[in-house]
Amino acid sequence: MYVATLLTNPANPLLDATTVESLRNAWGGGVAEWLNPGVAAEFPLDTRPENQWQVWQDLQTQGIDLALQPVQGRQKHMLLADMDSTMIEQECIDELADEAGVGAYVAGITARAMNGELKFEDALRERVALLKGLDESVISKVLETRITFTPGGRELIATMKGRGAYAVLVSGGFTAFTAHVAETLGFDENRANTLLVDGGKLTGTVAEPILGREAKVAALDEITARLGLQASDVLAVGDGANDLGMLGRAGAGVALHAKPSVAAQCDLRINHGDLTALLYLQGYRIDDFVSDL
């Protein structure tokens, strides 16, 4: 048994009953239920439709996301989330580089690395080298003036934790940022790379080994083993090529506003919804949401 979920941006609730019922009828689905009127609805299916991706593409042009997944076990017991351009709306290294006057150049490298065109570890070393000599205080400045949280993050974490789930932030970025984001949003733990500092200045280097694609998979395996969970119990979310390993390993891997080459390798793709989409995918209703524990 499968479930089809249709959702859109909560800031622009344009999902209507006609769209939902038309698709339900075309696919011979069961009774449709609204998880949040105008924002998210779902209906059961006996089989996965052959034209799923053609319908998905058609709905994308209307600002609607469509996801199909097995019903059984879709409510997960662990959240494993990327940080940059996922839990926050920026790439921290790009913001630091902008303070160093090399923002555009570094952003170009970041985009290529996240699209899988460059090896992540090499691209990170190259970008960090360009930060050499920056005052360490620039990190606090960037956190205070440049970093914004992706809508729905607090609700996602608090709602899942309220049902007993464990939340982990795992980033190819830096601990100076993940520590702040994790504490603010309520993650149970965080893992990232460490920017090296000497005399109050960034050295232009990062501690080895670098946390990249394989380290994110390792985090999933290590933490689930510690908690007595399976990979199938995990909901992972990310947007870049270095997230593909954990997205593929998790029971549900969601490409959120991801690079096209990344989204193409994931069955669950959210391009219009915010982070609350991950709750709707698990069958949570708007009345189930909490924003603080």
MOCOR-V584720 format. One line per field, one symbol per residue. ss: DSSP state (~ for helix, > for strand, _ for the rest). phi: phi as a letter, one per 40 degrees, with the letter a starting at -180 (. if undefined). psi: psi as a letter, one per 20 degrees, with the letter a starting at -180 (. if undefined). A space follows every 50 residues. Layout:
ss = ???
phi = ???
psi = ???
This chain:
ss = _>>>>>>__~~~____~~~~~~~~~~~_____>>>>___>>>>>>_____ _~~~~~~~~~____>>>>>>_______>>>>_~~~~~>___~~~~~~~~_ __~~~~~~~~~~~~_____~~~~~~~~~~_____>__~~~~~~~~___>_ __~~~~~~~~~~___>>>>>>>>>~~~~~~~~~~~___>>>>>_>>>>__ >>>>>>______~~~~~~~~~~~~~~~___~~~>>>>>__~~~~~~~~~_ _>>>>>___~~~~____>>>______~~~~~____~~~_____
phi = .bbbbbaacdcacbcbcccccccdcccgccccbccadgbaaaacbcbccc cdcccdcccdccgbcbbbacccgcccbabbbcbcgbcbcbbdcccccccc gbdccccccddccccgcbcdccccdcccdccdgccdccccccccbbcbcc dgcccdcccccccgcbbbbbbccbdccccccccccgccaabacbccbagg bccgbbcccccbdccccccdcccccccgbbdccbbbaabbcccccccccc dbbbcbfccdccdcbbcbbbbbcbccdcccccgccdcccbbac
psi = prppppraphimnjprhggghgggghikrapqpphopigpqqqqqhrpqh kghggggghhijkpqpppqqgpjiorippoprfpjfhrjroghhhghhhi jkggghhgggghghijhqpggghgggghhiipiqphihghgghhiipqqp qiggggghgghhjjrpppooqjcqhhghggggggikqhrqpaqpppqpkj qpijrqqqqpobghhhghgggghgghikrrhiipoqprirhiihghhhhq hoopoolrqghghijqhopoihraiihhghhjjqrhiiqqiq.
